[in-house]
Amino acid sequence: MHKAILFDLGKVLIHFDFGIAYQALEKLCPYPAAEIKRRLASTDLVPRFETGLVDPCYFVAETSRMLDLQVTYEEYRRLFGSIFSDILIPESMLEALARRYRLVLLSNTNALHFEVLEENYGQLLRHFHRRILSYEVRAMKPQPEIFHAAVAAAECRPEECFYTDDIAVFVEAARALGIDAVQFESCRQIERELKARGMEW
């Protein structure tokens, strides 16, 4: 019997596209979008930011230096947060599920992005009983530590948790720990998966 539902955030609850930020930054620095992506990926700065090892001010200063970018912190924050768009799981469904199950948000994210998410999608996020965020727990999926933290937040056994994520490697990592996990394809697919397990809302 399932007692908790663990939801990934990006491309499960809310769609995002890093390309939007790269294209916006392209207009403000000497590098094309593809080079911006390559430069950011060539260091460990992003993983360090997403595991809480550097703060937003340091991240903005370092990436601005790497990209020869001259913008204020607030301008950078607006561009960096522009990647989020459509809600993929309706609030009505989350609200109904939260009445019957413990909802846990499980996300690889950073302080800057999550601040923007709370401002723009707070009505959606308020239905979660707990949030396990990589920058707060100092671990990222697929590391076991972040899944252990999510199960502890769910207050039940791994096999009593249903988890969905759009990334197959993360789904497999959860399954290896005994969590009932499926790869996210669509809201309708998740509705079918929940109903197949006898879960109602």
One Martini backbone bead per residue (centre of mass of N, CA, C, O) as a GRO file, in nm:
protein
  201
    1MET     BB    1   0.094   0.038   0.025
    2HIS     BB    2   0.059   0.368  -0.046
    3LYS     BB    3   0.175   0.688   0.125
    4ALA     BB    4   0.364   0.816  -0.106
    5ILE     BB    5   0.471   1.101  -0.317
    6LEU     BB    6   0.729   1.148  -0.557
    7PHE     BB    7   0.839   1.453  -0.708
    8ASP     BB    8   0.956   1.589  -0.954
    9LEU     BB    9   1.005   1.894  -1.119
   10GLY     BB   10   1.151   1.902  -1.383
   11LYS     BB   11   0.941   1.784  -1.636
   12VAL     BB   12   0.682   1.728  -1.436
   13LEU     BB   13   0.558   1.990  -1.313
   14ILE     BB   14   0.774   2.175  -1.478
   15HIS     BB   15   0.873   2.329  -1.743
   16PHE     BB   16   1.199   2.338  -1.920
   17ASP     BB   17   1.462   2.562  -2.084
   18PHE     BB   18   1.789   2.644  -2.118
   19GLY     BB   19   1.787   2.782  -2.400
   20ILE     BB   20   1.656   3.048  -2.312
   21ALA     BB   21   1.900   3.154  -2.149
   22TYR     BB   22   2.120   3.132  -2.364
   23GLN     BB   23   1.980   3.330  -2.566
   24ALA     BB   24   1.974   3.572  -2.374
   25LEU     BB   25   2.285   3.582  -2.317
   26GLU     BB   26   2.387   3.618  -2.610
   27LYS     BB   27   2.298   3.935  -2.614
   28LEU     BB   28   2.522   4.003  -2.354
   29CYS     BB   29   2.755   3.844  -2.501
   30PRO     BB   30   3.026   3.706  -2.705
   31TYR     BB   31   2.847   3.437  -2.703
   32PRO     BB   32   2.707   3.171  -2.804
   33ALA     BB   33   2.493   2.942  -2.685
   34ALA     BB   34   2.681   2.692  -2.721
   35GLU     BB   35   2.922   2.823  -2.563
   36ILE     BB   36   2.783   2.871  -2.299
   37LYS     BB   37   2.724   2.575  -2.240
   38ARG     BB   38   3.019   2.477  -2.251
   39ARG     BB   39   3.138   2.659  -2.029
   40LEU     BB   40   2.951   2.561  -1.796
   41ALA     BB   41   3.032   2.244  -1.841
   42SER     BB   42   3.360   2.275  -1.787
   43THR     BB   43   3.268   2.286  -1.493
   44ASP     BB   44   3.175   2.253  -1.131
   45LEU     BB   45   2.974   2.486  -1.062
   46VAL     BB   46   2.687   2.372  -1.089
   47PRO     BB   47   2.706   2.130  -0.891
   48ARG     BB   48   2.787   2.312  -0.651
   49PHE     BB   49   2.526   2.478  -0.654
   50GLU     BB   50   2.326   2.217  -0.635
   51THR     BB   51   2.491   2.146  -0.341
   52GLY     BB   52   2.555   2.417  -0.169
   53LEU     BB   53   2.875   2.521  -0.206
   54VAL     BB   54   2.744   2.777  -0.335
   55ASP     BB   55   2.635   3.088  -0.377
   56PRO     BB   56   2.462   3.300  -0.575
   57CYS     BB   57   2.672   3.531  -0.588
   58TYR     BB   58   2.909   3.356  -0.680
   59PHE     BB   59   2.779   3.235  -0.932
   60VAL     BB   60   2.728   3.499  -1.082
   61ALA     BB   61   3.020   3.604  -1.083
   62GLU     BB   62   3.154   3.359  -1.228
   63THR     BB   63   2.975   3.344  -1.485
   64SER     BB   64   3.025   3.634  -1.574
   65ARG     BB   65   3.328   3.598  -1.615
   66MET     BB   66   3.316   3.357  -1.822
   67LEU     BB   67   3.110   3.551  -2.021
   68ASP     BB   68   3.147   3.854  -2.020
   69LEU     BB   69   2.929   3.975  -1.810
   70GLN     BB   70   2.707   4.277  -1.783
   71VAL     BB   71   2.522   4.240  -1.491
   72THR     BB   72   2.298   4.223  -1.269
   73TYR     BB   73   2.169   4.027  -1.040
   74GLU     BB   74   1.867   4.066  -1.127
   75GLU     BB   75   1.910   4.013  -1.428
   76TYR     BB   76   2.022   3.730  -1.396
   77ARG     BB   77   1.783   3.609  -1.244
   78ARG     BB   78   1.576   3.650  -1.471
   79LEU     BB   79   1.724   3.480  -1.686
   80PHE     BB   80   1.764   3.216  -1.516
   81GLY     BB   81   1.432   3.201  -1.465
   82SER     BB   82   1.317   3.176  -1.780
   83ILE     BB   83   1.290   2.849  -1.820
   84PHE     BB   84   1.005   2.854  -1.714
   85SER     BB   85   0.660   2.724  -1.763
   86ASP     BB   86   0.472   2.476  -1.780
   87ILE     BB   87   0.221   2.300  -1.632
   88LEU     BB   88   0.191   1.936  -1.592
   89ILE     BB   89   0.055   1.935  -1.303
   90PRO     BB   90  -0.223   1.991  -1.165
   91GLU     BB   91  -0.330   2.138  -0.883
   92SER     BB   92  -0.584   1.964  -0.829
   93MET     BB   93  -0.428   1.698  -0.806
   94LEU     BB   94  -0.238   1.771  -0.572
   95GLU     BB   95  -0.457   1.848  -0.368
   96ALA     BB   96  -0.592   1.565  -0.364
   97LEU     BB   97  -0.342   1.394  -0.291
   98ALA     BB   98  -0.272   1.548  -0.017
   99ARG     BB   99  -0.519   1.418   0.140
  100ARG     BB  100  -0.394   1.100   0.114
  101TYR     BB  101  -0.089   1.191   0.076
  102ARG     BB  102   0.248   1.216   0.088
  103LEU     BB  103   0.423   1.497  -0.032
  104VAL     BB  104   0.731   1.495  -0.231
  105LEU     BB  105   0.991   1.695  -0.319
  106LEU     BB  106   1.240   1.599  -0.581
  107SER     BB  107   1.539   1.800  -0.640
  108ASN     BB  108   1.752   1.931  -0.878
  109THR     BB  109   1.879   2.235  -0.744
  110ASN     BB  110   1.870   2.589  -0.671
  111ALA     BB  111   1.836   2.883  -0.508
  112LEU     BB  112   1.760   3.060  -0.753
  113HIS     BB  113   1.543   2.884  -0.885
  114PHE     BB  114   1.360   2.840  -0.633
  115GLU     BB  115   1.287   3.130  -0.588
  116VAL     BB  116   1.136   3.163  -0.858
  117LEU     BB  117   0.935   2.930  -0.818
  118GLU     BB  118   0.795   3.044  -0.565
  119GLU     BB  119   0.693   3.305  -0.702
  120ASN     BB  120   0.545   3.156  -0.970
  121TYR     BB  121   0.462   2.845  -0.814
  122GLY     BB  122   0.343   2.842  -0.518
  123GLN     BB  123   0.056   2.713  -0.559
  124LEU     BB  124   0.184   2.431  -0.618
  125LEU     BB  125   0.403   2.384  -0.381
  126ARG     BB  126   0.205   2.396  -0.121
  127HIS     BB  127   0.120   2.074  -0.135
  128PHE     BB  128   0.382   2.007   0.001
  129HIS     BB  129   0.514   1.864   0.287
  130ARG     BB  130   0.796   1.824   0.134
  131ARG     BB  131   1.146   1.929   0.061
  132ILE     BB  132   1.396   1.788  -0.158
  133LEU     BB  133   1.698   1.963  -0.201
  134SER     BB  134   2.011   1.958  -0.315
  135TYR     BB  135   2.118   2.230  -0.180
  136GLU     BB  136   2.026   2.132   0.115
  137VAL     BB  137   2.146   1.814   0.121
  138ARG     BB  138   2.417   1.777  -0.048
  139ALA     BB  139   2.263   1.620  -0.294
  140MET     BB  140   2.236   1.419  -0.597
  141LYS     BB  141   2.097   1.295  -0.844
  142PRO     BB  142   2.171   0.947  -0.797
  143GLN     BB  143   2.218   0.971  -0.505
  144PRO     BB  144   2.122   0.806  -0.222
  145GLU     BB  145   2.091   1.040  -0.012
  146ILE     BB  146   1.841   1.184  -0.142
  147PHE     BB  147   1.650   0.937  -0.116
  148HIS     BB  148   1.667   0.900   0.188
  149ALA     BB  149   1.550   1.180   0.251
  150ALA     BB  150   1.275   1.131   0.111
  151VAL     BB  151   1.182   0.888   0.281
  152ALA     BB  152   1.194   1.033   0.550
  153ALA     BB  153   0.983   1.252   0.462
  154ALA     BB  154   0.754   1.031   0.407
  155GLU     BB  155   0.723   0.830   0.653
  156CYS     BB  156   0.827   0.556   0.506
  157ARG     BB  157   0.872   0.310   0.306
  158PRO     BB  158   0.998   0.268  -0.001
  159GLU     BB  159   0.753   0.079  -0.107
  160GLU     BB  160   0.543   0.329  -0.018
  161CYS     BB  161   0.668   0.473  -0.268
  162PHE     BB  162   0.599   0.703  -0.525
  163TYR     BB  163   0.794   0.767  -0.830
  164THR     BB  164   0.874   1.054  -1.050
  165ASP     BB  165   1.079   1.082  -1.354
  166ASP     BB  166   1.236   1.186  -1.656
  167ILE     BB  167   1.495   1.025  -1.559
  168ALA     BB  168   1.608   0.710  -1.585
  169VAL     BB  169   1.849   0.699  -1.385
  170PHE     BB  170   1.678   0.793  -1.139
  171VAL     BB  171   1.477   0.564  -1.140
  172GLU     BB  172   1.684   0.335  -1.099
  173ALA     BB  173   1.797   0.438  -0.830
  174ALA     BB  174   1.531   0.409  -0.676
  175ARG     BB  175   1.481   0.106  -0.726
  176ALA     BB  176   1.748   0.010  -0.583
  177LEU     BB  177   1.596   0.118  -0.297
  178GLY     BB  178   1.271   0.023  -0.328
  179ILE     BB  179   1.133   0.216  -0.514
  180ASP     BB  180   0.844   0.310  -0.675
  181ALA     BB  181   0.929   0.364  -1.021
  182VAL     BB  182   0.874   0.609  -1.289
  183GLN     BB  183   0.872   0.736  -1.598
  184PHE     BB  184   0.805   1.035  -1.728
  185GLU     BB  185   0.550   1.153  -1.979
  186SER     BB  186   0.264   1.217  -1.834
  187CYS     BB  187  -0.018   1.280  -1.670
  188ARG     BB  188  -0.186   1.042  -1.775
  189GLN     BB  189   0.022   0.825  -1.706
  190ILE     BB  190   0.023   0.879  -1.396
  191GLU     BB  191  -0.271   0.819  -1.353
  192ARG     BB  192  -0.248   0.523  -1.440
  193GLU     BB  193  -0.034   0.435  -1.232
  194LEU     BB  194  -0.199   0.499  -0.980
  195LYS     BB  195  -0.453   0.326  -1.044
  196ALA     BB  196  -0.294   0.052  -1.067
  197ARG     BB  197  -0.232   0.096  -0.735
  198GLY     BB  198  -0.503   0.213  -0.596
  199MET     BB  199  -0.495   0.519  -0.637
  200GLU     BB  200  -0.658   0.808  -0.501
  201TRP     BB  201  -0.838   1.160  -0.561
   0.00000   0.00000   0.00000
